Protein backbone atom coordinates (compact mmCIF):
# COMPACT_ATOMS: atom_id res chain seq x y z
CA UNK A 1 0.00 0.00 0.00
CA UNK A 2 1.15 3.52 -0.75
CA UNK A 3 -0.67 6.51 0.76
CA UNK A 4 -0.03 10.06 1.88
CA UNK A 5 -0.50 9.36 5.60
CA UNK A 6 -0.80 6.53 8.11
CA UNK A 7 -2.49 7.24 11.44
CA UNK A 8 -1.68 4.84 14.27
CA UNK A 9 -4.47 4.56 16.83
CA UNK A 10 -8.24 4.28 16.50
CA UNK A 11 -9.28 6.46 19.42
CA UNK A 12 -11.02 9.80 19.10
CA UNK A 13 -7.78 11.68 18.40
CA UNK A 14 -6.56 9.28 15.70
CA UNK A 15 -9.96 9.08 14.02
CA UNK A 16 -10.34 12.87 14.00
CA UNK A 17 -6.86 13.40 12.55
CA UNK A 18 -7.43 10.74 9.87
CA UNK A 19 -10.81 12.25 8.97
CA UNK A 20 -9.46 15.78 8.67
CA UNK A 21 -6.46 14.63 6.62
CA UNK A 22 -8.90 12.93 4.25
CA UNK A 23 -11.02 16.08 4.09
CA UNK A 24 -7.86 17.98 3.09
CA UNK A 25 -7.46 15.68 0.09
CA UNK A 26 -4.88 13.24 1.50
CA UNK A 27 -5.05 9.48 1.05
CA UNK A 28 -5.12 7.99 4.55
CA UNK A 29 -4.89 4.61 6.25
CA UNK A 30 -5.76 4.28 9.94
CA UNK A 31 -4.30 1.28 11.77
CA UNK A 32 -5.74 0.04 15.07
CA UNK A 33 -4.46 -3.13 16.75
CA UNK A 34 -7.87 -3.79 18.32
CA UNK A 35 -11.29 -2.32 17.43
CA UNK A 36 -11.67 1.44 17.04
CA UNK A 37 -12.67 3.09 20.29
CA UNK A 38 -11.95 -0.04 22.32
CA UNK A 39 -9.36 1.57 24.59
CA UNK A 40 -9.53 4.91 26.47
CA UNK A 41 -11.91 6.78 24.13
CA UNK A 42 -14.73 4.28 24.43
CA UNK A 43 -14.58 4.60 28.22
CA UNK A 44 -14.57 8.41 28.41
CA UNK A 45 -16.98 10.54 30.41
CA UNK A 46 -17.98 12.42 27.25
CA UNK A 47 -17.71 15.87 28.87
CA UNK A 48 -16.82 19.03 26.92
CA UNK A 49 -15.58 22.02 28.94
CA UNK A 50 -15.00 25.56 27.68
CA UNK A 51 -13.16 26.87 30.75
CA UNK A 52 -9.47 26.04 30.36
CA UNK A 53 -6.31 27.44 31.88
CA UNK A 54 -4.87 29.15 28.80
CA UNK A 55 -6.10 30.74 25.59
CA UNK A 56 -4.89 28.00 23.22
CA UNK A 57 -6.64 25.19 25.07
CA UNK A 58 -9.73 27.37 25.42
CA UNK A 59 -9.78 27.90 21.64
CA UNK A 60 -9.43 24.17 21.04
CA UNK A 61 -12.13 23.31 23.59
CA UNK A 62 -14.64 25.81 22.21
CA UNK A 63 -13.85 24.88 18.61
CA UNK A 64 -14.45 21.22 19.47
CA UNK A 65 -17.85 22.06 20.96
CA UNK A 66 -18.78 23.93 17.79
CA UNK A 67 -17.57 21.08 15.58
CA UNK A 68 -19.50 18.53 17.65
CA UNK A 69 -22.70 20.59 17.42
CA UNK A 70 -22.35 20.87 13.62
CA UNK A 71 -20.89 17.40 12.97
CA UNK A 72 -23.51 16.33 10.45
CA UNK A 73 -23.00 19.52 8.42
CA UNK A 74 -19.27 19.14 7.81
CA UNK A 75 -18.75 15.38 8.27
CA UNK A 76 -21.97 14.11 6.71
CA UNK A 77 -22.82 11.79 9.63
CA UNK A 78 -25.27 12.38 12.47
CA UNK A 79 -23.97 12.83 16.01
CA UNK A 80 -26.26 13.16 19.02
CA UNK A 81 -25.09 15.61 21.68
CA UNK A 82 -26.70 16.94 24.85
CA UNK A 83 -26.59 20.75 25.14
CA UNK A 84 -26.67 20.65 28.93
CA UNK A 85 -24.42 23.52 29.92
CA UNK A 86 -22.31 23.08 33.02
CA UNK A 87 -21.87 24.43 36.53
CA UNK A 88 -18.49 24.98 38.17
CA UNK A 89 -18.69 24.83 41.98
CA UNK A 90 -16.06 25.81 44.57
CA UNK A 91 -16.73 25.25 48.26
CA UNK A 92 -13.42 26.32 49.86
CA UNK A 93 -12.08 29.87 49.96
CA UNK A 94 -8.92 28.88 48.06
CA UNK A 95 -10.89 27.22 45.26
CA UNK A 96 -13.35 30.10 45.13
CA UNK A 97 -10.44 32.43 44.48
CA UNK A 98 -9.09 30.02 41.84
CA UNK A 99 -12.50 29.88 40.18
CA UNK A 100 -12.71 33.67 40.21
CA UNK A 101 -9.35 33.97 38.44
CA UNK A 102 -10.14 31.23 35.91
CA UNK A 103 -13.49 32.77 35.05
CA UNK A 104 -12.00 36.24 34.65
CA UNK A 105 -9.46 34.83 32.18
CA UNK A 106 -12.07 32.75 30.36
CA UNK A 107 -14.41 35.72 29.95
CA UNK A 108 -11.49 37.57 28.40
CA UNK A 109 -11.16 34.72 25.88
CA UNK A 110 -14.85 34.95 25.02
CA UNK A 111 -16.41 32.22 27.19
CA UNK A 112 -19.93 33.24 28.35
CA UNK A 113 -20.10 32.75 32.13
CA UNK A 114 -22.67 33.78 34.73
CA UNK A 115 -22.42 33.68 38.54
CA UNK A 116 -25.22 31.76 40.25
CA UNK A 117 -26.81 32.41 43.63
CA UNK A 118 -27.47 29.35 45.82
CA UNK A 119 -31.15 29.54 44.85
CA UNK A 120 -30.28 29.70 41.15
CA UNK A 121 -27.88 26.76 41.55
CA UNK A 122 -30.59 24.70 43.27
CA UNK A 123 -33.06 25.55 40.54
CA UNK A 124 -30.68 24.62 37.76
CA UNK A 125 -29.31 21.27 39.05
CA UNK A 126 -31.90 18.91 40.49
CA UNK A 127 -29.36 16.50 42.01
CA UNK A 128 -27.33 19.22 43.83
CA UNK A 129 -28.45 20.80 47.12
CA UNK A 130 -26.37 23.93 47.81
CA UNK A 131 -24.98 24.57 51.27
CA UNK A 132 -25.14 28.29 50.64
CA UNK A 133 -21.42 28.80 51.15
CA UNK A 134 -20.17 27.72 47.73
CA UNK A 135 -19.44 29.81 44.67
CA UNK A 136 -21.05 28.59 41.45
CA UNK A 137 -20.61 29.68 37.83
CA UNK A 138 -22.82 28.72 34.88
CA UNK A 139 -21.38 28.01 31.41
CA UNK A 140 -24.23 27.59 28.89
CA UNK A 141 -22.17 26.35 25.93
CA UNK A 142 -20.77 23.17 27.49
CA UNK A 143 -22.12 19.86 26.17
CA UNK A 144 -21.78 16.16 26.73
CA UNK A 145 -22.10 13.03 24.61
CA UNK A 146 -24.28 10.49 26.41
CA UNK A 147 -22.31 7.44 25.27
CA UNK A 148 -18.69 8.00 24.15
CA UNK A 149 -18.94 5.31 21.48
CA UNK A 150 -21.46 7.56 19.69
CA UNK A 151 -18.61 9.89 18.78
CA UNK A 152 -16.38 6.95 17.79
CA UNK A 153 -19.09 5.55 15.50
CA UNK A 154 -19.68 8.99 13.98
CA UNK A 155 -15.95 9.44 13.34
CA UNK A 156 -15.70 5.96 11.82
CA UNK A 157 -18.70 6.54 9.55
CA UNK A 158 -17.29 9.88 8.43
CA UNK A 159 -13.83 8.38 7.84
CA UNK A 160 -15.26 5.66 5.62
CA UNK A 161 -17.49 8.17 3.84
CA UNK A 162 -14.49 10.35 2.99
CA UNK A 163 -12.14 7.59 1.85
CA UNK A 164 -10.07 6.66 4.91
CA UNK A 165 -9.10 2.98 4.86
CA UNK A 166 -9.52 1.65 8.40
CA UNK A 167 -7.52 -1.45 9.35
CA UNK A 168 -8.79 -2.88 12.64
CA UNK A 169 -7.18 -5.75 14.56
CA UNK A 170 -3.87 -5.05 12.85
CA UNK A 171 -0.87 -4.07 14.96
CA UNK A 172 1.96 -1.78 13.87
CA UNK A 173 5.15 -3.80 14.16
CA UNK A 174 7.54 -0.98 13.29
CA UNK A 175 7.86 2.49 11.81
CA UNK A 176 10.01 2.32 8.67
CA UNK A 177 12.87 4.82 8.63
CA UNK A 178 15.64 5.85 6.27
CA UNK A 179 18.10 8.68 6.94
CA UNK A 180 16.08 10.18 9.81
CA UNK A 181 12.88 10.23 7.79
CA UNK A 182 9.85 7.95 8.02
CA UNK A 183 8.96 5.84 5.00
CA UNK A 184 5.78 4.31 6.41
CA UNK A 185 4.95 1.41 8.72
CA UNK A 186 5.15 -2.34 8.80
CA UNK A 187 2.05 -3.91 10.34
CA UNK A 188 1.38 -7.51 11.30
CA UNK A 189 -0.16 -7.95 7.84
CA UNK A 190 1.55 -5.63 5.36
CA UNK A 191 3.90 -2.78 4.55
CA UNK A 192 2.34 0.65 4.09
CA UNK A 193 4.48 3.34 2.47
CA UNK A 194 3.68 6.92 3.47
CA UNK A 195 5.45 10.25 3.76
CA UNK A 196 3.59 11.01 7.02
CA UNK A 197 2.99 8.79 10.05
CA UNK A 198 0.83 10.12 12.89
CA UNK A 199 1.37 8.51 16.30
CA UNK A 200 -1.99 8.77 18.09
CA UNK A 201 -1.67 5.50 19.99
CA UNK A 202 -2.73 6.86 23.40
CA UNK A 203 -1.10 5.00 26.27
CA UNK A 204 1.07 3.16 23.74
CA UNK A 205 2.24 6.30 21.88
CA UNK A 206 5.55 6.40 23.76
CA UNK A 207 6.35 2.85 22.68
CA UNK A 208 5.67 3.68 19.02
CA UNK A 209 7.87 6.79 19.12
CA UNK A 210 10.70 5.14 21.02
CA UNK A 211 10.73 2.18 18.65
CA UNK A 212 11.22 4.71 15.85
CA UNK A 213 14.12 6.34 17.70
CA UNK A 214 12.23 9.41 18.90
CA UNK A 215 10.59 10.13 22.26
CA UNK A 216 7.42 11.46 23.87
CA UNK A 217 7.29 12.92 27.36
CA UNK A 218 4.15 11.36 28.84
CA UNK A 219 3.11 9.10 31.66
CA UNK A 220 -0.05 6.98 31.57
CA UNK A 221 -2.32 7.28 34.61
CA UNK A 222 -5.53 5.40 35.46
CA UNK A 223 -8.84 7.24 35.39
CA UNK A 224 -12.20 5.74 36.35
CA UNK A 225 -15.87 6.63 36.69
CA UNK A 226 -19.16 5.01 37.63
CA UNK A 227 -22.76 5.33 36.44
CA UNK A 228 -25.47 4.71 39.00
CA UNK A 229 -28.73 2.91 38.44
CA UNK A 230 -31.77 4.81 37.19
CA UNK A 231 -33.02 7.36 39.70
CA UNK A 232 -35.87 9.83 40.06
CA UNK A 233 -33.35 12.33 41.48
CA UNK A 234 -31.74 13.05 38.11
CA UNK A 235 -33.26 14.73 35.07
CA UNK A 236 -31.73 14.30 31.62
CA UNK A 237 -31.79 18.08 31.15
CA UNK A 238 -29.61 18.58 34.25
CA UNK A 239 -26.22 20.14 33.51
CA UNK A 240 -22.75 18.79 34.14
CA UNK A 241 -21.49 19.73 37.61
CA UNK A 242 -17.82 19.99 38.50
CA UNK A 243 -16.91 20.41 42.18
CA UNK A 244 -13.40 21.79 41.96
CA UNK A 245 -12.24 21.36 45.55
CA UNK A 246 -13.32 17.70 45.52
CA UNK A 247 -11.92 17.10 42.00
CA UNK A 248 -15.26 15.46 41.17
CA UNK A 249 -17.54 15.71 38.13
CA UNK A 250 -21.16 14.57 37.78
CA UNK A 251 -23.72 14.38 34.99
CA UNK A 252 -26.89 12.53 34.01
CA UNK A 253 -26.25 9.14 32.40
CA UNK A 254 -28.60 6.29 31.46
CA UNK A 255 -31.31 7.67 33.74
CA UNK A 256 -28.94 7.79 36.71
CA UNK A 257 -25.96 9.85 37.83
CA UNK A 258 -22.39 9.56 36.55
CA UNK A 259 -19.61 10.33 39.01
CA UNK A 260 -15.93 10.50 38.25
CA UNK A 261 -12.94 12.41 39.44
CA UNK A 262 -9.23 12.82 39.88
CA UNK A 263 -7.46 10.90 42.63
CA UNK A 264 -5.05 12.73 44.91
CA UNK A 265 -2.73 9.70 44.79
CA UNK A 266 -3.30 8.35 41.27
CA UNK A 267 -2.15 5.04 39.88
CA UNK A 268 0.43 5.24 37.06
CA UNK A 269 0.25 2.34 34.59
CA UNK A 270 3.05 1.91 32.05
CA UNK A 271 1.82 -0.43 29.27
CA UNK A 272 5.40 -1.19 28.26
CA UNK A 273 5.99 -2.81 31.67
CA UNK A 274 2.88 -5.01 31.49
CA UNK A 275 2.41 -8.40 29.85
CA UNK A 276 2.58 -8.57 26.05
CA UNK A 277 -1.18 -8.63 25.42
CA UNK A 278 -1.99 -5.87 27.91
CA UNK A 279 -5.02 -3.74 26.97
CA UNK A 280 -7.21 -1.20 28.72
CA UNK A 281 -9.38 -4.12 29.87
CA UNK A 282 -6.47 -5.05 32.16
CA UNK A 283 -6.25 -1.67 33.92
CA UNK A 284 -7.14 -2.45 37.56
CA UNK A 285 -10.24 -0.59 38.78
CA UNK A 286 -11.06 0.29 42.38
CA UNK A 287 -14.60 1.27 43.24
CA UNK A 288 -13.53 2.36 46.74
CA UNK A 289 -11.75 5.34 45.18
CA UNK A 290 -15.02 6.53 43.67
CA UNK A 291 -16.80 5.83 46.95
CA UNK A 292 -14.43 8.24 48.71
CA UNK A 293 -15.05 10.86 46.03
CA UNK A 294 -18.80 10.42 46.40
CA UNK A 295 -18.49 10.82 50.16
CA UNK A 296 -16.64 14.12 49.66
CA UNK A 297 -19.72 15.64 47.99
CA UNK A 298 -22.40 13.64 49.83
CA UNK A 299 -23.73 16.66 51.74
CA UNK A 300 -24.64 18.39 48.48
CA UNK A 301 -25.17 15.32 46.29
CA UNK A 302 -26.54 12.45 48.40
CA UNK A 303 -27.24 10.50 45.23
CA UNK A 304 -23.51 10.32 44.47
CA UNK A 305 -22.90 7.85 47.30
CA UNK A 306 -25.96 5.84 46.32
CA UNK A 307 -24.76 5.71 42.71
CA UNK A 308 -21.45 4.13 43.73
CA UNK A 309 -22.64 1.95 46.60
CA UNK A 310 -25.69 0.30 45.09
CA UNK A 311 -24.11 -1.88 42.40
CA UNK A 312 -23.44 0.77 39.73
CA UNK A 313 -24.80 0.18 36.25
CA UNK A 314 -21.31 0.80 34.85
CA UNK A 315 -17.83 1.07 36.36
CA UNK A 316 -15.23 1.77 33.72
CA UNK A 317 -11.76 3.21 33.37
CA UNK A 318 -8.92 3.88 31.00
CA UNK A 319 -5.53 5.54 30.72
CA UNK A 320 -4.92 9.27 30.55
CA UNK A 321 -1.66 10.32 28.91
CA UNK A 322 -0.25 13.04 31.16
CA UNK A 323 2.46 15.47 30.09
CA UNK A 324 4.95 17.09 32.49
CA UNK A 325 3.35 20.54 32.15
CA UNK A 326 -0.29 19.54 31.68
CA UNK A 327 -0.39 20.72 28.07
CA UNK A 328 -1.05 18.69 24.93
CA UNK A 329 1.80 17.13 22.96
CA UNK A 330 1.07 17.83 19.30
CA UNK A 331 3.27 18.31 16.28
CA UNK A 332 6.35 16.94 14.52
CA UNK A 333 8.47 14.47 16.48
CA UNK A 334 11.94 15.54 17.56
CA UNK A 335 14.74 14.48 15.19
CA UNK A 336 12.57 12.38 12.86
CA UNK A 337 11.05 13.97 9.78
CA UNK A 338 7.58 12.80 8.81
CA UNK A 339 6.57 11.46 12.24
CA UNK A 340 3.83 13.50 13.91
CA UNK A 341 2.66 13.16 17.50
CA UNK A 342 -0.87 13.49 18.87
CA UNK A 343 -1.01 12.55 22.55
CA UNK A 344 -0.44 13.94 26.05
CA UNK A 345 -3.97 15.26 26.25
CA UNK A 346 -4.19 15.07 30.05
CA UNK A 347 -7.78 13.87 30.12
CA UNK A 348 -9.03 16.22 27.39
CA UNK A 349 -8.23 14.16 24.30
CA UNK A 350 -11.78 12.95 23.72
CA UNK A 351 -13.39 16.37 24.18
CA UNK A 352 -10.74 18.34 22.26
CA UNK A 353 -10.28 15.75 19.51
CA UNK A 354 -12.51 17.47 16.97
CA UNK A 355 -10.44 20.66 16.94
CA UNK A 356 -7.07 18.97 17.49
CA UNK A 357 -7.57 16.67 14.52
CA UNK A 358 -8.68 19.56 12.36
CA UNK A 359 -5.81 21.86 13.29
CA UNK A 360 -3.12 19.16 13.29
CA UNK A 361 -4.19 17.98 9.84
CA UNK A 362 -3.91 21.53 8.52
CA UNK A 363 -0.39 21.78 9.95
CA UNK A 364 0.62 18.42 8.47
CA UNK A 365 -0.50 19.29 4.93
CA UNK A 366 1.24 22.67 5.06
CA UNK A 367 -1.73 24.96 5.64
CA UNK A 368 -1.80 27.55 8.39
CA UNK A 369 -3.89 26.23 11.30
CA UNK A 370 -6.48 28.68 12.59
CA UNK A 371 -5.28 27.83 16.11
CA UNK A 372 -1.53 27.97 16.70
CA UNK A 373 -0.32 24.58 17.96
CA UNK A 374 3.39 25.36 18.15
CA UNK A 375 3.31 25.80 21.95
CA UNK A 376 2.32 22.11 22.18
CA UNK A 377 5.38 20.91 20.25
CA UNK A 378 6.87 17.58 21.45
CA UNK A 379 10.34 19.11 21.17
CA UNK A 380 9.70 21.48 24.11
CA UNK A 381 10.89 18.64 26.35
CA UNK A 382 14.28 16.97 26.39
CA UNK A 383 14.39 13.27 27.21
CA UNK A 384 13.06 12.94 30.75
CA UNK A 385 13.73 9.88 32.96
CA UNK A 386 10.75 7.63 33.58
CA UNK A 387 10.55 8.34 37.31
CA UNK A 388 10.41 12.08 36.65
CA UNK A 389 7.72 11.64 33.98
CA UNK A 390 5.62 9.64 36.42
CA UNK A 391 6.17 12.17 39.21
CA UNK A 392 5.18 15.12 37.04
CA UNK A 393 2.38 13.30 35.26
CA UNK A 394 0.71 12.15 38.47
CA UNK A 395 0.99 15.68 39.88
CA UNK A 396 -0.75 17.08 36.81
CA UNK A 397 -3.47 14.45 37.14
CA UNK A 398 -4.12 15.07 40.83
CA UNK A 399 -4.29 18.84 40.20
CA UNK A 400 -6.52 18.66 37.11
CA UNK A 401 -9.02 21.13 38.60
CA UNK A 402 -6.52 23.36 40.41
CA UNK A 403 -3.40 23.59 38.22
CA UNK A 404 -2.50 26.95 39.77
CA UNK A 405 -1.74 25.13 43.03
CA UNK A 406 1.77 24.41 41.77
C-alpha angles and dihedrals in degrees: 000000000000120000141151095249142012118202116201113208133043099218125112093279095049093044092049093049092047091048094050092046088054091048088054090058100262124137106238139189120192116202122199122175092210130016119311112268093012096121129047099332095058090053098048126126090237094226123151117199127189097191108086134159099250139028097252095054090043090054091049093047094049093043089052091052090051092047091049092051091050098036096125091051098056102022099037095229128100120248123185115217133173114230093207103144117215142246124219112206129191120184102176125068092240093052092044089057090047091050091049092054094044092050093048089054093044093051087053088055091051103263111146108231132170129191114235129213117223089257092051091048091051091049094050101046115044095191095051123078110194120225090209094239099081130094115231132189127192122218110188098189099061117109140182136209110228096217117021092215087067089072092044091052091047091050091047093049091048092047092053091044091055098045106266112149107222117203110192125187090023119119126211107239097185146345109243114231138182125177095346093310129105118242097184136278140294112221130188087267110030151351117263117195116208139152091220130046119184116203106209096146097133112210089008096050093099091056092051093049095044092049087056092051097256130098143227124204103224140118123205116231130184119250125183142179140179135216117211127219120273112294139183088222094074129066121199089230091059114117130240112271123205118189102199101194091051093042087228132137128194136185141157114277132171091342092307138072127283117212127186138148152158119282119228089220103033127191116245114210119191109197091200090064095050130084118292097260095044114149136167087271086071096055104116113241126205119196091190089071090059090044089059091049091050090050090054091063098030094112091061099027110032089170090065092071091044090051092057100035102047101067100282118234089232135013112181140158145176143174126287115204105224124197124208093251100033093248129118121268106224133151143043117348118248114265097354120093117216097022113111126190128217111173143084092087095153095219096318100087096102095046096041096040096099094059096033092054091047096048096040091051090053090052092048095052092047101257123130109258114229087227117050109237098177093102087064094056115143089224092069087087128061117214106298123200116251095246091054092048090053092046094050095039094052090048091054090048095050091048096046092127098036107037091155089069089085 
